[in-house]
Amino acid sequence: MTMINELIEDWIQIRATFQRQIKALESVQIHVETGTPDNTTKETVIRLKVWVSELNKLLKEYSNV
């Protein structure tokens, strides 16, 4: 397996992890369990979504290599 293929697999796994975290953070349950302020959670979700978007761009770019 080439190094690029390994990177792509890692990016796919990271993206899946971020997507699971977004789903958990957007659920009502996480607020009850952690007591995290809403604005902190919203800012975290925004950051994770940006990272997912960047990973999508990388995957698209490297799928053509």
C-alpha positions in Angstrom: 0.0 0.0 0.0 1.3 3.4 -0.9 1.9 6.2 1.6 -0.9 8.2 0.0 -3.4 5.4 0.4 -2.5 5.1 4.1 -3.0 8.8 4.5 -6.4 8.6 2.8 -7.5 5.8 5.1 -6.4 7.7 8.1 -8.3 10.8 6.9 -11.4 8.7 6.4 -11.2 7.3 10.0 -10.6 10.8 11.4 -13.5 12.2 9.5 -15.8 9.4 10.8 -14.6 10.1 14.4 -15.3 13.8 14.0 -18.8 13.1 12.6 -19.6 10.9 15.5 -18.4 13.6 17.9 -20.5 16.2 16.2 -23.6 14.0 16.5 -22.9 13.4 20.2 -22.3 17.1 20.9 -25.5 18.1 19.1 -27.5 15.7 21.2 -29.3 17.0 24.2 -27.8 14.2 26.4 -24.3 15.5 26.2 -25.3 18.8 27.8 -27.0 17.0 30.7 -24.0 14.7 31.3 -21.2 17.2 31.1 -22.8 20.5 32.1 -20.8 22.2 29.3 -22.1 25.6 28.4 -24.1 25.8 25.2 -21.8 28.3 23.5 -18.8 26.2 24.2 -20.5 23.2 22.7 -21.7 25.2 19.6 -18.1 26.5 19.0 -16.7 23.0 19.3 -19.3 21.7 16.8 -18.4 24.6 14.4 -14.7 23.7 14.6 -15.3 20.0 14.0 -17.5 20.8 11.0 -14.7 23.0 9.5 -12.2 20.1 10.0 -14.6 17.6 8.4 -14.9 20.0 5.5 -11.2 20.3 5.2 -10.8 16.5 5.3 -13.4 16.2 2.5 -11.4 18.7 0.4 -8.2 16.6 1.0 -9.9 13.4 0.1 -11.3 14.9 -3.0 -8.0 16.4 -4.0 -6.1 13.1 -3.4 -8.6 10.9 -5.0 -7.5 12.3 -8.3 -3.8 11.5 -7.7 
